[in-house]
Amino acid sequence: MFRFIAINKKILVAFLLLAGVFVLLSPEIKETPRYFLFEKPFVSAINLIQSGFGLIFIQTSTTWDIYADLIGVKEENQRLIEENKRLRSETASLKEKASAYDRLIQLLKVKDSIHVDYTVASIIAKDPTNWYSSAVINKGEEDGIRPNMGVITEDGVVGRIVKTAPHYSRVLLVSDRYSAIAGAIQRTQDEGIVVGGEGRVLMLHYIMIDSEIQDGDVVLTSGMDGAFPPGIVIGTVNRVESPKNALFHSIELIPEVSLSKVREVMVLKTPQPPEIEMLLKEDTK
């Protein structure tokens, strides 16, 4: 009840003040001198109110301008962020294209030393198990790819083709335990078979115990398997064990090619001897 009366009093006072303002601002009142004493305090109050409203208007306008500027800065900042993302993406794409171009240039330098027809292909998938024991390339039967063709990079042997489709082929990597590549030690010319070992190492088998094998010896393809021409690097001797009463050394190799980093390869279209062609046809039956 008392609160209601207090509110009504406030409304009444405000109404009287506004009424007084309108009366004092009328031309008739201003032309009558006798109202000067009453007019002066009201005019002062009105000026004060006008100044207050003017200040509030200025502050509000300034605040709105600042807010609008902040909105503009935020939008510009967001635009710059998006532009930066786009430029970074384009830069990454250009760097990858430049890197691929450099890899292809290095790869094509090999052609002068192998004297074999070839097809350049890209690896599009890798087996996530068994230390990348196989990979898939984007070239197949339509490109002249056939099983048992050798696969290399500018550094050395990658593996060989084991299965083909019209537009894709599977490569058995040299690191796979079922891989077998005819190799020879460059320094001594001893020949053996290179197969995948434990982890990422290779093993060179069938080197006689009386052969003088040393750590650091380079092992090359011998050309006896029909998949590779002779002279392509397979790996380097890392450890030699010579058990007593054994016929052969146990030789561990480090592969020359970092198989996990290979992106582009060369598939060698090495002519297959008739007997190998016959065996391959029998395997596909």
Sequence and secondary structure as in RCSB ss.txt:
>XXXX:A:sequence
MFRFIAINKKILVAFLLLAGVFVLLSPEIKETPRYFLFEKPFVSAINLIQSGFGLIFIQTSTTWDIYADLIGVKE
ENQRLIEENKRLRSETASLKEKASAYDRLIQLLKVKDSIHVDYTVASIIAKDPTNWYSSAVINKGEEDGIRPNMG
VITEDGVVGRIVKTAPHYSRVLLVSDRYSAIAGAIQRTQDEGIVVGGEGRVLMLHYIMIDSEIQDGDVVLTSGMD
GAFPPGIVIGTVNRVESPKNALFHSIELIPEVSLSKVREVMVLKTPQPPEIEMLLKEDTK
>XXXX:A:secstr
 HHHHHHHHHHHHHHHHHHHHHHHHSHHHHH GGGHHHHHHHHHHHHHHHHHHHHHHHHHHHHHHHHHHHHHHHH
HHHHHHHHHHHHHHHHHHHHHHHHHHHHHHHHHTTHHHH S EEEEEEEEE TTTTT EEEES  GGGT  TT E
EE SSSEEEEEEEE SS EEEEETTSTT  EEEEETTT  EEEEEE STT EEEE  BTTS   TT EEEE STT
SSS TT EEEEEEEEE  TT SB EEEEEESS GGG  EEEEE     HHHHHHHHHHH 
